[in-house]
């Protein structure tokens, strides 16, 4: 027998049917290699009455013959059936037409038990839906959980993103010897930055591995021998756990794996995309080929990763018959990131809509509780206020349909009541604005559905109508037979609140264990508006079609039930399209011939930051806006040398570069390697900083830390030199030493070379001494102010002058 082709019975490619042929006979081998308990294949075999045996790897498989049939046109095809259900038609040219599949819910329930109770009708679904009843929306989904793993993998190759060593190790990916040598060499450089870190053991290893990268295209294309296994492992990391139900913590971890792709950063060192035809996964290969074709398309050839993500989300929806979607995204409540996102949306969405016919809009998502899984993330205490400032501006954009409260539902939504006051004000100006709350997802907060409505109604202005409100999940509240339950139903109905249901995510996240307790049929019976969502389909191995089939099969919804949901959905589509058109007209009138960024920043400032910022040198400019193209993180691949000598003086004193000082700096640059070291300076680019830039013959990377507000002259100076920018949270130049502390001294080893400066420079030296990262501090002996500071830190600071040469003092950046 020779291998012929294969197909999958589920969306995650966990149930594989491999086909083999010998002359005119065909055999199948059904396996579940991503599930290791054996529960899935045992239960599936029992339902389908299949015999099991072990393969060469000791894994259980089912084997059998696929019969060949001849139709009325005398054309041959092989029909793969399970019991009496026709699953797939296989043609001699290797085409496979799949007619039935296993939904993610059934697969999950089979995986976690040895005694699966559902029958065949709820295990294998025919993938057909009445055209008149087919849902056309995805009204509850999340940006970074939307795309299937194969598309993310293809995007990672196409955009050549950085893939962390940590995940290479975690997933036990196979690399070539050449790739390992390169990665380990890079890791050695990164490790030096943590040589004096308080971290130790696995925590230190994790930190280093998180900041050591391989080009993802290199990982796949330059190791095709291991590509098939690597792709399988990576695919598995981009969905919740396989063998049973997950919990919210698992979901958060999956998001971290997905962020590598969805928020990916491209590598500096690119490779030629090659050997695409040899990629072993057909779906990855097909998507990557299309991406390469898109590169020749004038409308897509300059797409960013984010824009390509939107394009493929729309293409995926088109394939599922979805024409309208609202995607929840926290980016829209982050000041500068939201503006960048919306600019990219406006650039590419018209072309996407022309190709696919899919309209994508967004809900600006705010976290009900700060995200904690990212350990280094610092959430300010007033983060909701900051989110609302941004929301008041981004809500004006026609692509923003409304807002959303997201996150694990472990607190009473009533605690966020002050935020609703501001949101209701937005809805007063824009009656189409959607207020969506994740509520009733689990049974720990049964008041959240009623409290969500209460939080909105309490702040309605006189004569203000109830805004368009939706509740995500809505599984748990009080019994509809109880007094409280009846009141909740009344509030939902009278206020036109729409309930969104995502059956697969409820099951896979351990929020729904008994399908017969699901309230959807009761809600429909009581006249409530209900719609379907996917909750980020790819996280749970589902899609819009599977979700609707699951509602019908698992919950026993009738055509009449589905018709009621279809009516609610159609109403939302019509209102949303009308609101988009109206908002677009208003937005265009607001923007006129100005840049979106300029207008939205003005609207954000109008909340709290409306006054004109002036210095003695005139109007101050927003550094994040003016220098956005230059903003870069200080690379962990380089050892930072902080140079003081121009920016840290009082305003009226300039640093004079002496011949002796210049010689010292020349000696330092001669001694150091640009492959190992970067320089970090202040924002004025004067004195020794300017000398460094003018004489940077070895092309060291130079980062300038600048205050959040800068003068026109400072902006022009910064743009005239090839420097990378870090923007401080401080608005005044004398306060930026705090950012050096946060970005360098508290995190990593470093060197400080101080030629000149006043109190700000002295503060910086003190911070370097106090920091968690070991700092080698060197002070120019001819600087009176800094010499005094050096003497006060005897034993922690070295003084250099004509007799003690920097080139001789600095021997190794490892310290």
N, C-alpha and C positions, 0 to 999 in steps of 0.2 A: 504494500500500500504506500502511496505517496501523499504527502500533505496537499490538500486542495485549497481550502480557505477556512475562515472562521467567522462567526458572528456572536452577538451577545444578547442575552435575554433580559438585561437590565441596563439602566442608563449609566451606571458606574463601571461597567465592564467587569463585574464580579462573577457573573455566571456565564462561562465561556463554552460555546459549542464549536469544537474543532472538527473539521471535516476532512476525510481521507478518501481517496479514490483508487480503484484498481479496475482497469478496463471500464466497463459500464456499471460497476457497482460502487456504492458509496456507504461509508460508515461514519458514525459520529462518536466523539468522546466529550462528554459533558463534565466540566470540572469547576471548582470554586477555589482557585489557588490563593486568593486574598483573605480567605476565611479559614482560620486555623483550628477552631474547636471541632469542626466536622458537623456541627449542628445544622448548618444551612443545607449541605448536600444530603445529609441523612433525612431531614424533614422533607426536602424537595423530592427526593427519591420515593419516600413513602407516599406522598400525595399523588405523585405521577406513576406510582407502581413500577419503579425502575430497579434493576438489580445493580448493586455496587460491588466494585473490586478495587484493589490498590494498584496504583501505577508504579513506575520505577522509583519514585521518590517517596513512596509510602503514603501518598495522598489518595483519598477516596475519589473514584470517578465512576461515571455511568457510561456504558458502551452499548452500541446497537447499530443496526443497519437503517439507512434512509432509503425508502423505496422510490423507484422511478416510475413516473406516470407520463402518458402521452395524451395531449388534449385533442380537441376536434380539428386543429390545424396540423396535426401530426408533429407537434413540437414537444420535445422532452423537457421535463423538469422533475426535480426531486422534492418530495414533500416531507418536511420534518414535523412530526406530530408528537404530542404528549397526551396520552390517553385519547380522548376524542377531539382534542383541540389542535387544529392546524396552526403551527407556530411560524413556519417559514417556508418559502418556496426558493429552491436553489436552482440556478440555471447553469447550463454547460459552460457559459462564458465567465463563471464565478460570481455573477450578480446574485445577491441575496435579498429577497423581499420579505421583511419581517412583518408578520401580521398579528402577533401577540407578544406580550412581554410580562415580566414580573415587576410589580411596583416596589418602590423602596420600602414602603410600609411592610408589605408581606416579607420582603427579604430580611428586614430588621427583626421582625417577630420570629421568623424561622431561625435566625442566627443566635438568639438569646435563650432558646429553650430546647429541651430534648423531647418535648411533647407538644408539638405544634397543633393548634386546635382549629384553624381556619380551613375551609374546604377549598377544592380546586377553583371554584368560581371566584374566590377572593384571593387567590394566589397567582393566577395567570389571567391577564386581561387581554381581550381583543382590543386593539388600538384603533377603535372607530367611535366617533361621536356624531350624533345627528347634527348636520350643518346648521340648522336653525337654532340649536341649543348650545353650540360651541361658544365657550367664553373667549372674549377677545381682549382681555386686559390682564395685567399683573399689577395690582394696586397695593401689594405689600411685598416689597423686596428690598434688598440692600446691595449697595454698589459693589462691594468687594466680595460678595458671596454669589454673584449672579452668573458669572461665566463658567462653563464646564472646564475641567482640568486640562483637557487636550488643547483647548484654545489658549489657555494661559501658558501652557508649555510652548506652544507655537509662538506666541507673543514674546515669551522670554528669549527664544532663539532669534527671532526677527529683530528685536530691539537690543539684543546682546546685553541683557541685564547682569548685574552683579549677583552671584549666588553665594551665600555664606558657607564657609567651611563647617560651621556648626551643623548645618542641615545636611551637608555631605556626610558627616560622621553619624549624625542622628539617624539618617535613613540608610546608612551603610551602603552608600553609592559606590560604584566601581569607577576608579579613575585609571588612566594609563600611568606608567612610570614617569613619563615626561610631565604629565599634569600634576602628579603628586610632588615631584621635585620643585616645580614652579610654585605650587601652593605652600609648601612647607618653607620655602625661601621667603615668600611673602609673609608667612606667619611669624618667622623670626624677626622681621622688621617691626611688625605690629607688636610683638611681645615686648620689645624694648620700651614701648610707651607705657607698659604696665609693670615695669621692673620694681617700682616702689609702691605699687598699689596695696591697699589694705585687703584686697581680695586675695584669696588663696585657694588652693585645691581646685575643685570642679568649678567654683565660681569664677576664678581667674581664667581657667581654661575656656569657660563659656564666653567670657568677655572678649578674649583674644580671638576665638573662633568666629564670634559674631562679626568681627571687624576685618576678617581675612576673606577675600573673595576670589571666585573663579568666574570667568566669563561663561555664562550659561550656554551660549552657542558653542563655545569651545568644549564644554562638558559633554554636550550631546554629539555634535558633528565630528569632533576629533577623537571620539571613542565609540564608533558605531558598533563595535563588537559587543559592548555592554549596554548599548542604548536601549534595547528592548526592556531589559530588567530595570534599568535606571528610570525609564519613563513610568513603568508600572509602580515603582516605589514612590516616585514624586506624585503621581496621580493619587495614590492612596493617602498621601499627606494632606491633600487639598480638600478632603471631605471628612466628616465626623467619623468616629471609630466604626469599624465594620461589624465586629462580633457582638451585636447587641445595642442597647440604647446608650446614649451619651448623656452627659450633664452639661450645664452651661460653661463650666470651666474648660471642658474639652473643646467646646465651640470657640472660646476665646483663643485657645492654642492653635486651632485650625486657622483662625484669622491671621495669626502671626506667620504661619507658613504661606498663606495667600498674599500677605502684604509684600513679600519678596517679589511677587509678580505684579500685583495690582498697583503697588506704589513703587515699583522698581526703578532703580537708577541705572542708567547705561554705563558700561565699562568705558574707561578711557582708551584702553587698548582693544581695538576691534579686530575681528578676523573676517575673511571672506566667507560669505554664506555658500556652502558647497555641499555636494552629495545629498541633496534633499531627497532625491529618488530612493536613497538607501535607508532613509529613516524607517524603522520597522513598524511603526504604528501608522495605520492608514489615515486615521482622522487627524493626527498631528501633521502628517505629511500634506494632506489635502489643504488644511488651513494655512500652513506655511507657504505652500505654492500660491494660494490666493493672495496672501500678504505680499509676496514678491510681485504678483501681477498688479496689486494695488499701487505698488511703488511707481508703476508706469502710468497711473491714472492721475491727471492733473488735480483732481479734487481731493485725493488722498495721499499724494506722494510726500507731503511734508507733515503728515500726521505725527503727533506725539504719541507716546504710549497710552495716555489717557484717551486721546481721540480715537485711537484704534480700538481701545476697550469699548467705547461707546458704539463704534461701528459694528463690532462683533456681537455686542449685546443686542443691537437692533436686528442683525442678520439672524441671530438665534431666535428672537421673538417671531420674525417673519416665518421662519421654518415651522414654528409652533402655532401659527395663525393668530398671534397677538398683534394688535394694532396700536394699543395705548398702554403705557406703563408709567408708574411713578416710583422713582427709586430714592430710597432714603440714604442720605450721605451727610456725615458730620463735617465734611470739608466746607460746607456752605455756611457754617457759623464760625469759621476761622478767618480772621481779617484779610490777610493778603492771599492765602490759599484759595479762598472763595472767589475772589476777583479773577485770579488766574484761571480757575476752573470755568467760570462763566464765560470768560473771553474765548476759551478753547471750545466751549459748547457752541457759542454763536458762530464760530468759524466753520465748524464741521457739520453741525446738525442739519442745516438745509440740504446738504448733499446726501446725508444719511437718509433723510426722509424721502428724498427723491428716489433713492435706490430701493428702499425697503417698504416705504409707506407706513413705517412705524413712528409714532410720536412718543418721544421720551421726555418726561418732565421729572422734577425732583422735589423731594421733601427735605428741608433743612433740619438735620437731626441733632438734637441735644441730648446729652447723656443724663439720665435720671440720677446716676451716681458716677463719681469719677472712675475712669478705667484704672484698674490696679495691676493687671497682669504684666504690663510693661513697666518693669521695676524702676527704670531711670526716668520715667515720665513724671513731671512735676505739674500737678493741676492746681492752678491758683484758687484761692478760697472764693473768689468772685467770678468763677468761670461762667456761671449762668448769665450774670450781668454782661460779661464780655460777649457771650453767644448772642444775647438779645440785641446788643448794639449792632452787631454784624447783620443779624436777621432783619432788622428794620430797613436795612439797605437792600440786601439780596432779595427780600420779598417783593421788591419792585420788578424784578426780572421776570419776563413772561415764562421762562423755563422753570421757575420756582413756583410750584403749585401750592406749597404750604410748608408746615413744619411737623416735627415728629419728636416724641420723647422715647428714647431707646435705652436698651440696657436690661440687665437681669432685674426682674421685678421682685425686689426684696425690700422695697420701701413703699409706704403709702404715698400715692401721688399728691395727696393733700399737702405734703411738706413742700411741694414745689408751687404752691398757690401764688406766691408773688410773681413768678414768671408768667403765669397765665394772664395776669393783669395787663402786662405789656403785649402779649400775643393777641388778646382780645382787641386791643387798640389797633393793631395791624389789620385784623379782620374787619374792624369798623370802616376802615378806608378801602378795603378790598373784600367785598362780600364773597368773592370766589375763593378766598384763602382757606385752605384745608388745615384743620387742627387735628392731627392724629396722635393718639396716645397708645403705647403698648400697655394693654390692661387686660387682666383676667387670663394671663398666660399660664399661671399656676394657681394652686389653691391656697397660697399663703396670704393673699391679700384680696379677700372676697369683696371688699368695699371699693376696690379701685375702679370698677366700671361706673358705679354711681358717683364716686368722688371726682372722677374725670369730668363728668357732665356738670357737677356742682362747681368745679373750679372755673369752668367757662361761664356758666350762667351768672355767677356771683358778680362778674365784672362787666356785664353787658351795660352799655350806656342806655339812657332812656330812649325808647323806640328802636333800639338796635335789634335786628333779627338774630336768631341763633345762627352762628357761623356753620359752615359745612364741617361736620365733625365725623371722624371715623375712629373706631377702636380696633386695634390689632389683636387678634387671637380671640378675646371674648369668651374663653372657655368656661371660666369659673366666676360665679356669683351665687346668690342665694337661690334656693329652690323656687321655681316659678309658682309653686303652690303656697309658699310662705308669704306673709305680709310684706316683708322686705323684698322678696323676689318679685311680687306683683308690682311693687312701686318702681323697681328697676326697669321692668318691662314697659311700664307706663312712661317713664322718663325717656327711654330709648325711642319709643314710638312717637311720642309727642314732639320730640326735638329732632326727629329725622336723622338720628345717629345711625351710621352704617357700620356693621360689624364685618370684619375681615377674617377669613378662616384659612389656615395653612396646616392641613391635616398631617402631612408627612413630617414637618419640623416638630409638630407637637408630639408625635410618636418617637421620633429619633432623639429628641432632647428630654425624654423621660417625663413629659408633662401630660401625657395621655396614655394610660395603660389599658383602658377598657373602652373599646370603640362604641359599645352600646350605651355609654353614658354621655356621648357627645350631644351638645344642646342644639345643634344646627336645625334639625327638623322642628324642634319646639319653637325656636325663634321664628322660623318661617311661618309656622302655624299661627303665631301671635302677631303676624303682620309686620315683622321687623325687616329692615333692609339688610341683606347679607350678600357679600361678594367673596371671591376667591383671590388668594395671593399665593406666592411660593416661598416667601421668607428668605430669599436667596437660594434659588433652586439647586444650584450646583453643590452647595454645602451638604445637601441631604440626598443627592442622587436622584432628583426628580426634575420635572418640568411642568409647564402649564397643562399639557395634555394628560400626563400621568396624575396630576392633582385632581383634575375634573373626574377622571375615571375612578380615582380612589374615593372621591366623595360619593359617586353613584354606587360603586360596588361595596365599599366598606360600610357606608352609613345607610345604604338602601334608599337614596334619594330617588324620587319619581321624576318623570318628565315635567310634571306640574311644579315640583320643588325647584328643579333646575331652571324652569321658565321664570319663576319669581326672582331668582338670583340674576338671570339674564336681563330682566327688566331693570333691576337696580343698577347693574353694570352699564346698560345702555344709557340710562339717565346720567350717570357719572361721565361717560364718554362725551355725550352731547354738551353737558355743562362745562366740562374741562376744555373742550375745543373752542367753545365760545369765549370762555374766560381767557384762554391763551391769546386769541385774536384781539380781544379788547385790551389786555395787558400789553401786548406787543405794540399796539397803536400808541398807548400812553407812554410806554417806555421809549419808543422812537422819538416822540415829541419831547420827552425829558432829555434824552441824550443829544438830539440834534446833530451837530457836527463835532461834538466832543467825544473823548475816549470814555468807554464804559468805566474804566478804572477811576478816572477823575471824578465822574459823577457819583459812583458808589462810595468812594472814600469821603466825598463831601457829605453824603447822607449818613455815613457812620459817624463822622465828626459831629454832626448836628445833635447827636445824643448827648455826648459829654465833652467832646474835644472840638468845640466849634470856634474857640477863639483863635485869632491869628497868632502864630508863634513867631516872635521877633527876637533878634539878638542885637547887639550893638552894631553888627555889620549888616543888618537888614533882615528881610524875611527868611525864615527857616523853612527848609524843605524836608519832606519825608524821605529818609534814606532808603527805606524798604522799597519805595516806589521809584525813586530816581536811580537807584543802583541795582535794581532787581536782576538784571542780566549778569551781574558779576557775583552775586551771592553764592558762596560755596562753603561747605563744611570744612573744617580744618582736618585734613586727611590723617587717619591713624597710621598711615604708611610712613609718615615722616616725623622726625623728632623736632619739636618746635623750639626755636631760639627767639626769645622775645627781645627786641631791640628798642631801648629807650634813648631818645636823642632828638627831640623836636616836638612831639605831640603832647608831652606831659609837662610843659612849662605853663606858667601863668600867661594870660592872653597877650600881654604887652611885652613879653620877653622872648626873643628868638635865640635858638641855639647856633653858636658859631662853630663851624667845622674847622678844627685845627689840622695842621699838617701831621702832627704826631698822632692825633686821634684817627685821622684818615688812614695812616699807616697801620694802626692797630686793627681797624676794621678790615683793611686789605688782607692782613695776616690771618684774621679769623676766616674770611671767605676762602683764602687759599687752603686753609687747613681742612675745612668742612667739605662734605660731598653733597651735591644737589640730589643725589639718589637717596640720601639718608635724612637730610635736614631740610626744613622749611623755616622761613623767617616770619615773625608776627610783629607788626608795627602798629602805630596809632593812625589817626585819620588826617593829620595835617601834611604829611609827606614833606617835612622840612628837616633841616639839619642833617644828622647822620642817617635818618631814614631816606632822605632824598639822595644822599651820597650812595647808599646801598643800591637804590634803584638805578641810579645813573651809571653805576659801575658793576652791575650784576652780569658780568661776562660769563659766568658759569650757569646762569639761568636758574637760580634758586626759585622755588615757589615762594611767593610773598603774599601774606594775608594781611589786610588792614582792618583793624577793629574800629568801627565808626559809631558815633552816637546816633540815636534814632532820628534826630533832627540835625541837619547840616546846612551850611550856607551855600549859596550858588558857587562861590569861589572854591570852596572845599569840594563840592561835587565835580566841578570842572577839573580840578587837580587830580582827583581820584580816577576820573575817567581818562585822563591823559597818560596814565601809567598802566602797565599790565599787572594789576594787582587783583587778588581775589578779596571778596568783601565778607566780613562778619558784622552784622548789625546788632549793636547792644540794645538792651531794653532801656538803658539810660538815655535821656535826651540831651544831657550836657557832656561836653568833652571831658571835663574833669572827673566824671563819674564812670568812665568806661573801664577803669582799672578793675571794677567789679566783674565785668564780663571776662577779662583775662583770668580772673580767679575761677569763675564758674566753668569756663570752657577748657582751661588748661591746668591750673594749679591744683584744683580739687579732683582732677581726673587722671592726670598722667604726668610722667617725669618731663622736665623741661630745663632750659637754660635761660637766664636773664642776663643780658649785657646792657648795662646802664651807663650811657655817656653823660646824660644831662637830664634835668627835670626838677620840678618843684614838689609840692605836697602830693600831687597825684602820683608822681613817680615813686615817692617814698612809700605811699600807700600800697602801690603795686609790689614793691620789694617786700613789704611786710606780709602781704597776702601770699607771695611766693614762699616765704619762709614758713608760714602757717599751713600751707596747703597740704593735702593728703598725698599728692604726687611730689616726689623728691625733686627739688629745683637747685641747680647749680647757679649761684648768683655771683655775678662779677660786676664791680662798680669802678668806673673811671676815677682815678685818684685826684684828677684836677677839677672835679665837680665838687665845689664846697658843700652844697646842700646834701648831695648824695653821699659824700664821704662821711659826713656826720652820721648819716643813717647807717652806713656800713659799719662804722665803729660801734654803734649801739647794738649791732647784731654780730659781734665778734664771734668767730667760730662758724658762722653760717654764711658769711660773705667773704669773697676774695676781692682785694683791691688790685687793680692793674694800672700801670702807667708805662712810661718809656722804658723803665728797667724790667718790668714784668710783662712780657709780650703775650698778647692774646693767643697768637699762633702757637706759642709754647705751652701756655696754660691749659688750653683745650686739647685734650689728647684723644678723647673718645666720647661720642654723644651718648653712649650707653650709661655713662656716669658710674 
